[in-house]
């Protein structure tokens, strides 16, 4: 489904449970605190990103435009054993889900480069 008000690089934070939009994040934001298990939907494709890092339970996304966004508490696990998810939505029906490797040794002080695998989704359905 095409989205109205689609702006490349902007981000929606959607509640993983229930699917309600929590907040819109403007392109160029530096830090986003996730207060619950969420779906982080980046408007665009994964080609916007140059690299991903993990520090503790934070996901750090380095964009090709030179900006960096830290999603605080991204890897925090909720009562159902799930953490937040990252998806890319190009506005034309192509939704790519980034699947990050399990990191049992994630340090709160050390930043580790991580490489996701991607899978295509037909929609963004809350669990």
N, CA, C and O atoms as a Tinker XYZ file with bonds, in Angstrom:
   508  protein
     1  N      0.837000   -1.160000    0.000000    73     2
     2  CA     0.000000    0.000000    0.000000    64     1     3
     3  C      0.895000    1.239000    0.000000    63     2     4     5
     4  O      1.785000    1.357000    0.842000    81     3
     5  N      0.667000    2.160000   -0.933000    73     3     6
     6  CA     1.443000    3.399000   -0.985000    64     5     7
     7  C      1.057000    4.275000    0.195000    63     6     8     9
     8  O     -0.095000    4.289000    0.628000    81     7
     9  N      2.023000    4.993000    0.697000    73     7    10
    10  CA     1.786000    5.824000    1.869000    64     9    11
    11  C      1.619000    7.268000    1.459000    63    10    12    13
    12  O      2.331000    7.747000    0.575000    81    11
    13  N      0.696000    7.968000    2.079000    73    11    14
    14  CA     0.624000    9.406000    1.873000    64    13    15
    15  C      1.665000   10.039000    2.789000    63    14    16    17
    16  O      2.081000    9.436000    3.778000    81    15
    17  N      2.077000   11.241000    2.457000    73    15    18
    18  CA     3.081000   11.964000    3.252000    64    17    19
    19  C      4.393000   11.189000    3.371000    63    18    20    21
    20  O      5.043000   11.219000    4.417000    81    19
    21  N      4.779000   10.500000    2.306000    73    19    22
    22  CA     6.021000    9.730000    2.315000    64    21    23
    23  C      7.190000   10.684000    2.123000    63    22    24    25
    24  O      7.267000   11.387000    1.115000    81    23
    25  N      8.101000   10.705000    3.091000    73    23    26
    26  CA     9.310000   11.516000    2.989000    64    25    27
    27  C     10.500000   10.597000    3.218000    63    26    28    29
    28  O     10.658000   10.008000    4.288000    81    27
    29  N     11.336000   10.487000    2.184000    73    27    30
    30  CA    12.493000    9.612000    2.236000    64    29    31
    31  C     13.336000    9.899000    3.475000    63    30    32    33
    32  O     13.676000   11.049000    3.750000    81    31
    33  N     13.672000    8.844000    4.219000    73    31    34
    34  CA    14.538000    8.971000    5.388000    64    33    35
    35  C     13.828000    9.237000    6.700000    63    34    36    37
    36  O     14.446000    9.132000    7.759000    81    35
    37  N     12.544000    9.579000    6.664000    73    35    38
    38  CA    11.840000    9.753000    7.927000    64    37    39
    39  C     11.533000    8.379000    8.519000    63    38    40    41
    40  O     11.624000    7.360000    7.834000    81    39
    41  N     11.175000    8.369000    9.778000    73    39    42
    42  CA    10.980000    7.111000   10.503000    64    41    43
    43  C      9.683000    7.180000   11.298000    63    42    44    45
    44  O      9.371000    8.202000   11.909000    81    43
    45  N      8.930000    6.084000   11.283000    73    43    46
    46  CA     7.767000    5.915000   12.159000    64    45    47
    47  C      8.148000    4.897000   13.217000    63    46    48    49
    48  O      8.783000    3.888000   12.912000    81    47
    49  N      7.763000    5.157000   14.456000    73    47    50
    50  CA     7.894000    4.175000   15.524000    64    49    51
    51  C      6.487000    3.662000   15.802000    63    50    52    53
    52  O      5.592000    4.429000   16.158000    81    51
    53  N      6.305000    2.354000   15.633000    73    51    54
    54  CA     4.995000    1.727000   15.757000    64    53    55
    55  C      5.056000    0.714000   16.895000    63    54    56    57
    56  O      6.021000   -0.042000   17.007000    81    55
    57  N      4.030000    0.700000   17.735000    73    55    58
    58  CA     3.977000   -0.274000   18.831000    64    57    59
    59  C      3.939000   -1.680000   18.255000    63    58    60    61
    60  O      3.119000   -1.983000   17.388000    81    59
    61  N      4.817000   -2.524000   18.734000    73    59    62
    62  CA     4.848000   -3.912000   18.246000    64    61    63
    63  C      3.580000   -4.652000   18.651000    63    62    64    65
    64  O      3.097000   -5.510000   17.912000    81    63
    65  N      3.048000   -4.329000   19.798000    73    63    66
    66  CA     1.800000   -4.921000   20.276000    64    65    67
    67  C      0.685000   -3.909000   20.043000    63    66    68    69
    68  O      0.625000   -2.882000   20.720000    81    67
    69  N     -0.175000   -4.187000   19.112000    73    67    70
    70  CA    -1.308000   -3.316000   18.842000    64    69    71
    71  C     -1.186000   -2.523000   17.551000    63    70    72    73
    72  O     -2.200000   -2.203000   16.931000    81    71
    73  N      0.033000   -2.198000   17.134000    73    71    74
    74  CA     0.244000   -1.548000   15.857000    64    73    75
    75  C     -0.040000   -0.060000   15.777000    63    74    76    77
    76  O     -0.071000    0.496000   14.679000    81    75
    77  N     -0.247000    0.604000   16.912000    73    75    78
    78  CA    -0.489000    2.043000   16.863000    64    77    79
    79  C      0.822000    2.808000   16.693000    63    78    80    81
    80  O      1.861000    2.408000   17.218000    81    79
    81  N      0.755000    3.910000   15.953000    73    79    82
    82  CA     1.934000    4.728000   15.756000    64    81    83
    83  C      2.236000    5.466000   17.057000    63    82    84    85
    84  O      1.363000    6.119000   17.629000    81    83
    85  N      3.477000    5.353000   17.516000    73    83    86
    86  CA     3.895000    6.005000   18.750000    64    85    87
    87  C      4.407000    7.404000   18.451000    63    86    88    89
    88  O      4.039000    8.366000   19.126000    81    87
    89  N      5.265000    7.515000   17.431000    73    87    90
    90  CA     5.876000    8.813000   17.131000    64    89    91
    91  C      6.435000    8.799000   15.711000    63    90    92    93
    92  O      6.799000    7.746000   15.188000    81    91
    93  N      6.499000    9.973000   15.096000    73    91    94
    94  CA     7.214000   10.174000   13.842000    64    93    95
    95  C      8.569000   10.759000   14.204000    63    94    96    97
    96  O      8.668000   11.623000   15.076000    81    95
    97  N      9.605000   10.290000   13.537000    73    95    98
    98  CA    10.960000   10.773000   13.789000    64    97    99
    99  C     11.440000   11.471000   12.521000    63    98   100   101
   100  O     11.458000   10.870000   11.447000    81    99
   101  N     11.823000   12.719000   12.642000    73    99   102
   102  CA    12.281000   13.481000   11.479000    64   101   103
   103  C     13.623000   12.963000   10.996000    63   102   104   105
   104  O     14.437000   12.482000   11.784000    81   103
   105  N     13.846000   13.065000    9.695000    73   103   106
   106  CA    15.147000   12.700000    9.129000    64   105   107
   107  C     16.216000   13.545000    9.808000    63   106   108   109
   108  O     16.014000   14.736000   10.045000    81   107
   109  N     17.341000   12.937000   10.117000    73   107   110
   110  CA    18.436000   13.661000   10.755000    64   109   111
   111  C     18.422000   13.614000   12.266000    63   110   112   113
   112  O     19.343000   14.134000   12.897000    81   111
   113  N     17.398000   13.003000   12.880000    73   111   114
   114  CA    17.381000   12.870000   14.338000    64   113   115
   115  C     18.568000   12.030000   14.769000    63   114   116   117
   116  O     19.008000   11.152000   14.026000    81   115
   117  N     19.089000   12.285000   15.954000    73   115   118
   118  CA    20.305000   11.611000   16.412000    64   117   119
   119  C     20.049000   10.478000   17.393000    63   118   120   121
   120  O     20.832000    9.530000   17.456000    81   119
   121  N     18.966000   10.560000   18.160000    73   119   122
   122  CA    18.712000    9.545000   19.170000    64   121   123
   123  C     17.207000    9.396000   19.379000    63   122   124   125
   124  O     16.472000   10.378000   19.480000    81   123
   125  N     16.772000    8.138000   19.439000    73   123   126
   126  CA    15.365000    7.834000   19.659000    64   125   127
   127  C     15.297000    6.810000   20.780000    63   126   128   129
   128  O     15.896000    5.739000   20.678000    81   127
   129  N     14.571000    7.129000   21.853000    73   127   130
   130  CA    14.394000    6.193000   22.958000    64   129   131
   131  C     13.122000    5.395000   22.721000    63   130   132   133
   132  O     12.038000    5.961000   22.579000    81   131
   133  N     13.264000    4.082000   22.679000    73   131   134
   134  CA    12.111000    3.201000   22.509000    64   133   135
   135  C     11.626000    2.798000   23.893000    63   134   136   137
   136  O     12.339000    2.126000   24.638000    81   135
   137  N     10.418000    3.209000   24.230000    73   135   138
   138  CA     9.881000    2.948000   25.564000    64   137   139
   139  C      9.166000    1.602000   25.650000    63   138   140   141
   140  O      8.764000    1.177000   26.734000    81   139
   141  N      9.009000    0.931000   24.509000    73   139   142
   142  CA     8.382000   -0.382000   24.471000    64   141   143
   143  C      8.879000   -1.109000   23.223000    63   142   144   145
   144  O      9.524000   -0.507000   22.364000    81   143
   145  N      8.584000   -2.368000   23.130000    73   143   146
   146  CA     8.934000   -3.157000   21.960000    64   145   147
   147  C      8.224000   -2.537000   20.754000    63   146   148   149
   148  O      6.999000   -2.415000   20.748000    81   147
   149  N      8.998000   -2.143000   19.729000    73   147   150
   150  CA     8.453000   -1.338000   18.641000    64   149   151
   151  C      8.889000   -1.855000   17.279000    63   150   152   153
   152  O      9.805000   -2.669000   17.159000    81   151
   153  N      8.206000   -1.358000   16.262000    73   151   154
   154  CA     8.635000   -1.534000   14.882000    64   153   155
   155  C      9.170000   -0.178000   14.441000    63   154   156   157
   156  O      8.447000    0.818000   14.433000    81   155
   157  N     10.440000   -0.159000   14.077000    73   155   158
   158  CA    11.073000    1.054000   13.566000    64   157   159
   159  C     10.979000    0.966000   12.050000    63   158   160   161
   160  O     11.646000    0.142000   11.426000    81   159
   161  N     10.132000    1.833000   11.452000    73   159   162
   162  CA     9.913000    1.794000   10.001000    64   161   163
   163  C     10.596000    2.997000    9.360000    63   162   164   165
   164  O     10.187000    4.143000    9.548000    81   163
   165  N     11.650000    2.704000    8.596000    73   163   166
   166  CA    12.361000    3.748000    7.866000    64   165   167
   167  C     11.732000    3.866000    6.482000    63   166   168   169
   168  O     11.586000    2.870000    5.773000    81   167
   169  N     11.361000    5.087000    6.102000    73   167   170
   170  CA    10.784000    5.333000    4.786000    64   169   171
   171  C     11.923000    5.363000    3.772000    63   170   172   173
   172  O     12.709000    6.309000    3.732000    81   171
   173  N     12.000000    4.321000    2.961000    73   171   174
   174  CA    13.055000    4.179000    1.970000    64   173   175
   175  C     13.527000    2.736000    1.947000    63   174   176   177
   176  O     12.870000    1.851000    2.495000    81   175
   177  N     14.657000    2.504000    1.319000    73   175   178
   178  CA    15.200000    1.152000    1.223000    64   177   179
   179  C     16.448000    1.037000    2.092000    63   178   180   181
   180  O     16.973000    2.034000    2.587000    81   179
   181  N     16.907000   -0.189000    2.265000    73   179   182
   182  CA    18.109000   -0.418000    3.055000    64   181   183
   183  C     19.336000    0.213000    2.409000    63   182   184   185
   184  O     20.383000    0.310000    3.049000    81   183
   185  N     19.230000    0.644000    1.156000    73   183   186
   186  CA    20.340000    1.327000    0.482000    64   185   187
   187  C     20.656000    2.680000    1.123000    63   186   188   189
   188  O     21.708000    3.257000    0.847000    81   187
   189  N     19.760000    3.198000    1.977000    73   187   190
   190  CA    20.001000    4.460000    2.682000    64   189   191
   191  C     21.052000    4.306000    3.787000    63   190   192   193
   192  O     21.606000    5.296000    4.265000    81   191
   193  N     21.323000    3.051000    4.191000    73   191   194
   194  CA    22.176000    2.782000    5.350000    64   193   195
   195  C     23.561000    2.322000    4.900000    63   194   196   197
   196  O     23.696000    1.514000    3.981000    81   195
   197  N     24.590000    2.857000    5.573000    73   195   198
   198  CA    25.956000    2.408000    5.271000    64   197   199
   199  C     26.403000    1.307000    6.218000    63   198   200   201
   200  O     27.144000    0.414000    5.807000    81   199
   201  N     25.964000    1.347000    7.507000    73   199   202
   202  CA    26.343000    0.290000    8.447000    64   201   203
   203  C     25.452000    0.323000    9.682000    63   202   204   205
   204  O     24.742000    1.292000    9.950000    81   203
   205  N     25.523000   -0.791000   10.430000    73   203   206
   206  CA    24.755000   -0.964000   11.671000    64   205   207
   207  C     25.719000   -1.370000   12.771000    63   206   208   209
   208  O     26.660000   -2.127000   12.535000    81   207
   209  N     25.480000   -0.862000   13.977000    73   207   210
   210  CA    26.273000   -1.258000   15.137000    64   209   211
   211  C     25.344000   -1.535000   16.302000    63   210   212   213
   212  O     24.206000   -1.070000   16.351000    81   211
   213  N     25.866000   -2.303000   17.228000    73   211   214
   214  CA    25.150000   -2.568000   18.474000    64   213   215
   215  C     26.064000   -2.194000   19.623000    63   214   216   217
   216  O     27.242000   -2.549000   19.650000    81   215
   217  N     25.489000   -1.462000   20.580000    73   215   218
   218  CA    26.191000   -1.161000   21.827000    64   217   219
   219  C     25.194000   -1.436000   22.939000    63   218   220   221
   220  O     24.190000   -0.735000   23.073000    81   219
   221  N     25.473000   -2.453000   23.731000    73   219   222
   222  CA    24.512000   -2.867000   24.752000    64   221   223
   223  C     23.216000   -3.262000   24.068000    63   222   224   225
   224  O     23.218000   -4.125000   23.191000    81   223
   225  N     22.109000   -2.645000   24.457000    73   223   226
   226  CA    20.819000   -2.927000   23.835000    64   225   227
   227  C     20.397000   -1.857000   22.838000    63   226   228   229
   228  O     19.233000   -1.795000   22.442000    81   227
   229  N     21.351000   -1.008000   22.430000    73   227   230
   230  CA    21.058000    0.046000   21.464000    64   229   231
   231  C     21.472000   -0.391000   20.061000    63   230   232   233
   232  O     22.490000   -1.057000   19.875000    81   231
   233  N     20.662000   -0.002000   19.083000    73   231   234
   234  CA    20.993000   -0.187000   17.675000    64   233   235
   235  C     21.423000    1.169000   17.133000    63   234   236   237
   236  O     20.707000    2.159000   17.280000    81   235
   237  N     22.586000    1.210000   16.511000    73   235   238
   238  CA    23.112000    2.447000   15.942000    64   237   239
   239  C     23.116000    2.271000   14.426000    63   238   240   241
   240  O     23.745000    1.353000   13.899000    81   239
   241  N     22.411000    3.159000   13.735000    73   239   242
   242  CA    22.268000    3.076000   12.289000    64   241   243
   243  C     23.003000    4.258000   11.663000    63   242   244   245
   244  O     22.667000    5.415000   11.917000    81   243
   245  N     24.009000    3.954000   10.841000    73   243   246
   246  CA    24.783000    4.984000   10.140000    64   245   247
   247  C     24.212000    5.120000    8.739000    63   246   248   249
   248  O     24.278000    4.187000    7.939000    81   247
   249  N     23.655000    6.280000    8.448000    73   247   250
   250  CA    23.044000    6.531000    7.152000    64   249   251
   251  C     24.105000    6.999000    6.156000    63   250   252   253
   252  O     25.121000    7.571000    6.548000    81   251
   253  N     23.867000    6.756000    4.880000    73   251   254
   254  CA    24.812000    7.167000    3.844000    64   253   255
   255  C     24.901000    8.684000    3.695000    63   254   256   257
   256  O     25.869000    9.193000    3.129000    81   255
   257  N     23.895000    9.415000    4.200000    73   255   258
   258  CA    23.961000   10.875000    4.133000    64   257   259
   259  C     24.852000   11.469000    5.220000    63   258   260   261
   260  O     24.973000   12.688000    5.335000    81   259
   261  N     25.482000   10.591000    6.026000    73   259   262
   262  CA    26.395000   11.037000    7.072000    64   261   263
   263  C     25.777000   11.146000    8.456000    63   262   264   265
   264  O     26.498000   11.359000    9.431000    81   263
   265  N     24.469000   11.007000    8.568000    73   263   266
   266  CA    23.829000   11.077000    9.876000    64   265   267
   267  C     23.881000    9.714000   10.559000    63   266   268   269
   268  O     24.033000    8.681000    9.907000    81   267
   269  N     23.753000    9.732000   11.867000    73   267   270
   270  CA    23.728000    8.518000   12.674000    64   269   271
   271  C     22.551000    8.615000   13.629000    63   270   272   273
   272  O     22.335000    9.649000   14.261000    81   271
   273  N     21.789000    7.529000   13.728000    73   271   274
   274  CA    20.659000    7.488000   14.651000    64   273   275
   275  C     20.867000    6.319000   15.610000    63   274   276   277
   276  O     21.122000    5.193000   15.184000    81   275
   277  N     20.755000    6.596000   16.902000    73   275   278
   278  CA    20.836000    5.566000   17.941000    64   277   279
   279  C     19.414000    5.273000   18.420000    63   278   280   281
   280  O     18.717000    6.159000   18.916000    81   279
   281  N     18.999000    4.019000   18.263000    73   279   282
   282  CA    17.699000    3.576000   18.769000    64   281   283
   283  C     17.948000    2.916000   20.113000    63   282   284   285
   284  O     18.318000    1.745000   20.196000    81   283
   285  N     17.731000    3.710000   21.177000    73   283   286
   286  CA    18.010000    3.242000   22.529000    64   285   287
   287  C     16.986000    2.190000   22.941000    63   286   288   289
   288  O     15.787000    2.341000   22.705000    81   287
   289  N     17.486000    1.121000   23.561000    73   287   290
   290  CA    16.674000    0.008000   24.071000    64   289   291
   291  C     16.079000   -0.852000   22.947000    63   290   292   293
   292  O     15.128000   -1.595000   23.189000    81   291
   293  N     16.615000   -0.767000   21.737000    73   291   294
   294  CA    16.113000   -1.539000   20.600000    64   293   295
   295  C     16.128000   -3.041000   20.888000    63   294   296   297
   296  O     15.173000   -3.746000   20.563000    81   295
   297  N     17.209000   -3.529000   21.497000    73   295   298
   298  CA    17.352000   -4.965000   21.743000    64   297   299
   299  C     16.826000   -5.403000   23.115000    63   298   300   301
   300  O     16.990000   -6.565000   23.487000    81   299
   301  N     16.191000   -4.486000   23.882000    73   299   302
   302  CA    15.553000   -4.893000   25.137000    64   301   303
   303  C     14.478000   -5.918000   24.813000    63   302   304   305
   304  O     13.732000   -5.749000   23.849000    81   303
   305  N     14.390000   -6.962000   25.594000    73   303   306
   306  CA    13.423000   -8.035000   25.366000    64   305   307
   307  C     12.192000   -7.796000   26.234000    63   306   308   309
   308  O     12.304000   -7.541000   27.433000    81   307
   309  N     11.005000   -7.881000   25.609000    73   307   310
   310  CA     9.756000   -7.660000   26.349000    64   309   311
   311  C      9.302000   -8.948000   27.041000    63   310   312   313
   312  O     10.008000   -9.957000   27.010000    81   311
   313  N      8.140000   -8.910000   27.654000    73   311   314
   314  CA     7.620000  -10.058000   28.406000    64   313   315
   315  C      7.377000  -11.274000   27.515000    63   314   316   317
   316  O      7.352000  -12.404000   28.003000    81   315
   317  N      7.195000  -11.051000   26.198000    73   315   318
   318  CA     6.982000  -12.148000   25.258000    64   317   319
   319  C      8.289000  -12.653000   24.653000    63   318   320   321
   320  O      8.282000  -13.519000   23.777000    81   319
   321  N      9.420000  -12.101000   25.130000    73   319   322
   322  CA    10.721000  -12.534000   24.628000    64   321   323
   323  C     11.111000  -11.921000   23.292000    63   322   324   325
   324  O     11.966000  -12.462000   22.590000    81   323
   325  N     10.498000  -10.803000   22.931000    73   323   326
   326  CA    10.767000  -10.169000   21.640000    64   325   327
   327  C     11.373000   -8.783000   21.834000    63   326   328   329
   328  O     11.071000   -8.081000   22.799000    81   327
   329  N     12.240000   -8.409000   20.886000    73   327   330
   330  CA    12.797000   -7.057000   20.900000    64   329   331
   331  C     12.189000   -6.271000   19.744000    63   330   332   333
   332  O     11.378000   -6.805000   18.987000    81   331
   333  N     12.572000   -5.019000   19.606000    73   331   334
   334  CA    12.073000   -4.193000   18.517000    64   333   335
   335  C     12.551000   -4.739000   17.180000    63   334   336   337
   336  O     13.486000   -5.537000   17.123000    81   335
   337  N     11.911000   -4.308000   16.121000    73   335   338
   338  CA    12.247000   -4.748000   14.764000    64   337   339
   339  C     12.486000   -3.520000   13.888000    63   338   340   341
   340  O     11.908000   -2.458000   14.119000    81   339
   341  N     13.337000   -3.677000   12.887000    73   339   342
   342  CA    13.638000   -2.619000   11.932000    64   341   343
   343  C     13.149000   -3.052000   10.560000    63   342   344   345
   344  O     13.480000   -4.140000   10.090000    81   343
   345  N     12.355000   -2.191000    9.917000    73   343   346
   346  CA    11.887000   -2.465000    8.562000    64   345   347
   347  C     12.107000   -1.233000    7.695000    63   346   348   349
   348  O     12.149000   -0.103000    8.179000    81   347
   349  N     12.246000   -1.488000    6.402000    73   347   350
   350  CA    12.369000   -0.430000    5.409000    64   349   351
   351  C     11.141000   -0.508000    4.512000    63   350   352   353
   352  O     10.793000   -1.581000    4.020000    81   351
   353  N     10.489000    0.622000    4.302000    73   351   354
   354  CA     9.275000    0.686000    3.498000    64   353   355
   355  C      9.479000    1.753000    2.427000    63   354   356   357
   356  O      9.570000    2.941000    2.735000    81   355
   357  N      9.550000    1.322000    1.170000    73   355   358
   358  CA     9.825000    2.268000    0.086000    64   357   359
   359  C      8.594000    3.025000   -0.388000    63   358   360   361
   360  O      8.688000    3.838000   -1.307000    81   359
   361  N      7.437000    2.772000    0.228000    73   359   362
   362  CA     6.214000    3.476000   -0.134000    64   361   363
   363  C      5.510000    2.876000   -1.339000    63   362   364   365
   364  O      4.434000    3.335000   -1.719000    81   363
   365  N      6.105000    1.856000   -1.943000    73   363   366
   366  CA     5.520000    1.214000   -3.126000    64   365   367
   367  C      5.176000   -0.243000   -2.871000    63   366   368   369
   368  O      5.018000   -1.016000   -3.816000    81   367
   369  N      5.059000   -0.625000   -1.610000    73   367   370
   370  CA     4.683000   -1.995000   -1.276000    64   369   371
   371  C      5.847000   -2.920000   -0.976000    63   370   372   373
   372  O      5.633000   -4.055000   -0.549000    81   371
   373  N      7.070000   -2.464000   -1.188000    73   371   374
   374  CA     8.234000   -3.304000   -0.884000    64   373   375
   375  C      8.678000   -3.030000    0.558000    63   374   376   377
   376  O      9.192000   -1.953000    0.863000    81   375
   377  N      8.477000   -4.001000    1.425000    73   375   378
   378  CA     8.866000   -3.864000    2.831000    64   377   379
   379  C      9.952000   -4.890000    3.116000    63   378   380   381
   380  O      9.759000   -6.090000    2.920000    81   379
   381  N     11.099000   -4.399000    3.582000    73   379   382
   382  CA    12.226000   -5.272000    3.899000    64   381   383
   383  C     12.447000   -5.267000    5.405000    63   382   384   385
   384  O     12.545000   -4.208000    6.025000    81   383
   385  N     12.525000   -6.452000    5.984000    73   383   386
   386  CA    12.728000   -6.634000    7.424000    64   385   387
   387  C     14.197000   -6.963000    7.661000    63   386   388   389
   388  O     14.725000   -7.911000    7.080000    81   387
   389  N     14.854000   -6.185000    8.510000    73   387   390
   390  CA    16.249000   -6.445000    8.874000    64   389   391
   391  C     16.271000   -7.414000   10.045000    63   390   392   393
   392  O     15.690000   -7.140000   11.095000    81   391
   393  N     16.936000   -8.540000    9.867000    73   391   394
   394  CA    17.048000   -9.544000   10.924000    64   393   395
   395  C     18.484000   -9.513000   11.425000    63   394   396   397
   396  O     19.419000   -9.842000   10.695000    81   395
   397  N     18.645000   -9.113000   12.681000    73   395   398
   398  CA    19.980000   -8.967000   13.255000    64   397   399
   399  C     20.430000  -10.245000   13.941000    63   398   400   401
   400  O     19.617000  -10.963000   14.523000    81   399
   401  N     21.733000  -10.531000   13.874000    73   399   402
   402  CA    22.249000  -11.740000   14.529000    64   401   403
   403  C     22.113000  -11.628000   16.045000    63   402   404   405
   404  O     22.189000  -10.536000   16.609000    81   403
   405  N     21.915000  -12.754000   16.682000    73   403   406
   406  CA    21.860000  -12.777000   18.147000    64   405   407
   407  C     23.231000  -12.391000   18.689000    63   406   408   409
   408  O     24.257000  -12.857000   18.194000    81   407
   409  N     23.240000  -11.550000   19.693000    73   407   410
   410  CA    24.508000  -11.109000   20.289000    64   409   411
   411  C     24.450000  -11.371000   21.779000    63   410   412   413
   412  O     23.921000  -10.564000   22.545000    81   411
   413  N     24.984000  -12.477000   22.174000    73   411   414
   414  CA    24.944000  -12.820000   23.594000    64   413   415
   415  C     26.012000  -12.080000   24.379000    63   414   416   417
   416  O     25.949000  -12.011000   25.606000    81   415
   417  N     27.006000  -11.517000   23.668000    73   415   418
   418  CA    28.090000  -10.828000   24.363000    64   417   419
   419  C     28.048000   -9.318000   24.146000    63   418   420   421
   420  O     29.088000   -8.661000   24.145000    81   419
   421  N     26.845000   -8.766000   23.960000    73   419   422
   422  CA    26.715000   -7.327000   23.737000    64   421   423
   423  C     27.159000   -6.567000   24.976000    63   422   424   425
   424  O     26.598000   -6.736000   26.059000    81   423
   425  N     28.156000   -5.742000   24.807000    73   423   426
   426  CA    28.701000   -4.961000   25.908000    64   425   427
   427  C     28.072000   -3.577000   25.929000    63   426   428   429
   428  O     27.805000   -2.994000   24.879000    81   427
   429  N     27.837000   -3.058000   27.117000    73   427   430
   430  CA    27.275000   -1.720000   27.245000    64   429   431
   431  C     28.275000   -0.645000   26.845000    63   430   432   433
   432  O     27.881000    0.486000   26.562000    81   431
   433  N     29.557000   -0.979000   26.816000    73   431   434
   434  CA    30.582000    0.010000   26.489000    64   433   435
   435  C     31.228000   -0.203000   25.127000    63   434   436   437
   436  O     31.726000    0.751000   24.530000    81   435
   437  N     31.229000   -1.426000   24.626000    73   435   438
   438  CA    31.872000   -1.719000   23.347000    64   437   439
   439  C     30.850000   -1.678000   22.215000    63   438   440   441
   440  O     29.761000   -2.240000   22.333000    81   439
   441  N     31.204000   -1.011000   21.123000    73   439   442
   442  CA    30.353000   -0.959000   19.943000    64   441   443
   443  C     30.805000   -2.043000   18.974000    63   442   444   445
   444  O     31.990000   -2.150000   18.658000    81   443
   445  N     29.845000   -2.852000   18.501000    73   443   446
   446  CA    30.145000   -3.977000   17.631000    64   445   447
   447  C     29.406000   -3.788000   16.306000    63   446   448   449
   448  O     28.202000   -3.531000   16.289000    81   447
   449  N     30.134000   -3.917000   15.201000    73   447   450
   450  CA    29.532000   -3.863000   13.876000    64   449   451
   451  C     28.678000   -5.113000   13.675000    63   450   452   453
   452  O     29.141000   -6.226000   13.926000    81   451
   453  N     27.433000   -4.937000   13.224000    73   451   454
   454  CA    26.555000   -6.077000   12.968000    64   453   455
   455  C     26.014000   -5.981000   11.545000    63   454   456   457
   456  O     25.826000   -4.888000   11.009000    81   455
   457  N     25.769000   -7.136000   10.947000    73   455   458
   458  CA    25.261000   -7.183000    9.582000    64   457   459
   459  C     23.950000   -7.959000    9.579000    63   458   460   461
   460  O     23.933000   -9.152000    9.885000    81   459
   461  N     22.853000   -7.290000    9.233000    73   459   462
   462  CA    21.574000   -8.004000    9.208000    64   461   463
   463  C     21.399000   -8.792000    7.919000    63   462   464   465
   464  O     22.059000   -8.537000    6.912000    81   463
   465  N     20.495000   -9.752000    7.983000    73   463   466
   466  CA    19.982000  -10.399000    6.787000    64   465   467
   467  C     18.633000   -9.739000    6.536000    63   466   468   469
   468  O     18.035000   -9.180000    7.456000    81   467
   469  N     18.158000   -9.798000    5.320000    73   467   470
   470  CA    16.888000   -9.144000    4.996000    64   469   471
   471  C     15.894000  -10.147000    4.457000    63   470   472   473
   472  O     16.251000  -11.067000    3.722000    81   471
   473  N     14.619000   -9.955000    4.838000    73   471   474
   474  CA    13.534000  -10.749000    4.288000    64   473   475
   475  C     12.428000   -9.799000    3.849000    63   474   476   477
   476  O     12.234000   -8.740000    4.446000    81   475
   477  N     11.713000  -10.182000    2.813000    73   475   478
   478  CA    10.613000   -9.377000    2.303000    64   477   479
   479  C      9.351000   -9.685000    3.093000    63   478   480   481
   480  O      9.044000  -10.847000    3.360000    81   479
   481  N      8.620000   -8.636000    3.467000    73   479   482
   482  CA     7.334000   -8.789000    4.153000    64   481   483
   483  C      6.230000   -8.250000    3.255000    63   482   484   485
   484  O      6.457000   -7.319000    2.481000    81   483
   485  N      5.051000   -8.820000    3.351000    73   483   486
   486  CA     3.916000   -8.320000    2.576000    64   485   487
   487  C      3.256000   -7.131000    3.275000    63   486   488   489
   488  O      2.637000   -6.289000    2.623000    81   487
   489  N      3.389000   -7.065000    4.598000    73   487   490
   490  CA     2.858000   -5.942000    5.354000    64   489   491
   491  C      3.548000   -5.891000    6.709000    63   490   492   493
   492  O      4.327000   -6.775000    7.064000    81   491
   493  N      3.245000   -4.842000    7.450000    73   491   494
   494  CA     3.791000   -4.716000    8.806000    64   493   495
   495  C      2.653000   -5.019000    9.759000    63   494   496   497
   496  O      1.821000   -4.159000   10.049000    81   495
   497  N      2.625000   -6.238000   10.236000    73   495   498
   498  CA     1.557000   -6.662000   11.140000    64   497   499
   499  C      2.106000   -6.742000   12.551000    63   498   500   501
   500  O      3.134000   -7.378000   12.780000    81   499
   501  N      1.429000   -6.102000   13.507000    73   499   502
   502  CA     1.876000   -6.247000   14.899000    64   501   503
   503  C      1.658000   -7.670000   15.354000    63   502   504   505
   504  O      0.800000   -8.382000   14.833000    81   503
   505  N      2.459000   -8.083000   16.348000    73   503   506
   506  CA     2.303000   -9.451000   16.846000    64   505   507
   507  C      1.208000   -9.521000   17.873000    63   506   508
   508  O      0.930000  -10.595000   18.407000    81   507
